[in-house]
């Protein structure tokens, strides 16, 4: 399972990278705005800065919603750095653009996916990644994890190569549940990754080992 961090915050990206388990980064316009990154040039520069910190894929989202605009923006993003994956919304022109990018060998992440049907369409169009937003489904009392298992079943039935990128992860249990269900990738905040580290028995056990060592030395 690949671990992506879902942020545009360079310090947090560095921290996750230093932990040694980071496989990539996802961003979206809201995450960029949260860091105060505005204006096309600043946004493009920020993507390059992120690519220079991590070794893996960096999702960069298009703003356009029409086919020509998505293609123009996507090609500009893909040209920025070899690690860039073009993030395209699950809309009619987005699906057309996914197919276009796939035919050109440009890697894509189909975002804002909330149903198995949308995920099937993204795979048919040749998306590299599909991003089901499980946290946002949970927010409206719908089982986000169930969507991950539906997509896993469909993709396995037909051996689609599109990778399931479980997005909108909110906490550590989401990460573990997605791993059980066979999501290829998870993207979440730093806290969801660091939460995997923690167990009180680890802390208690280590404290005892160190105390016993001190007694004998
Ligand atoms: C990542 O690709 C998504 O944009 C992100 O996970 C959405 O997360 P949110 O629902 O917490 O905003």
Boltz pocket constraint, residues with backbone or C-beta under 6 A from the ligand:
constraints:
  - pocket:
      binder: B
      contacts: [[A, 6], [A, 26], [A, 27], [A, 28], [A, 111], [A, 131], [A, 133], [A, 135], [A, 136], [A, 167], [A, 168], [A, 169], [A, 187]]
      max_distance: 6.0
